[in-house]
Amino acid sequence: MNQDRRKKLPNKKIIRSAKFEAKEQFTKSALENLKTENERIFNSLKESGEFDY
């Protein structure tokens, strides 16, 4: 019974790598969202004439 249970549990290295991948993807996604939001705000300010660059 214990052997069957061990087979079902994933390896700790696999879990850690999966968590790392999830964090990395979240970080990349968040960074991309911030970039697009920054560009949108910047363009809005340029169009309104409040920011001349």
N, C-alpha and C positions, 0 to 999 in steps of 0.2 A: 504494500500500500504506500509506503514512503517513497519507493522508487517511482511509482506512477506520478506521485505528487511532484517530485523533483523534475520530471520530464516536462511537466506542464508550465513550470515557472521559467520565464525568460532569463537569460544571462544578464548579470549586472552591467557588464560592458555594453551590451546591446541597449539596455534601458538608458544608460548614461549617454550613449551616442545619439539615441533617439531624442532625448531631452535637449541635448546640445543642438541638434539639427532644428528642433522646433524653436528654440530660443533664437538661433541664427536667422531662421526664416522670418520670425516675428520682428527681429531687429531690422532686417532688410526691408520688410514691408513698412514698418513704422517710419524708417528713414525716407523711403520713397514717397510715402504720404506727406511727410513734412516738406519735402522738396516741392511737390506739386502744389501744396497749400501756400508755400512761400512764393512760388511763381505766380499763383493766382492773385494773392494779395498785392504783390509788387506790380503786376499788370493793372490791377484795379486802381492803385494809387497813381500810376503813370497816366492812365486814361482820364482820371479826375483832375489832373493837373497839380496835385499836391506834391508830387515828387518828380523833379526834372533831373534826369541823369543822362 
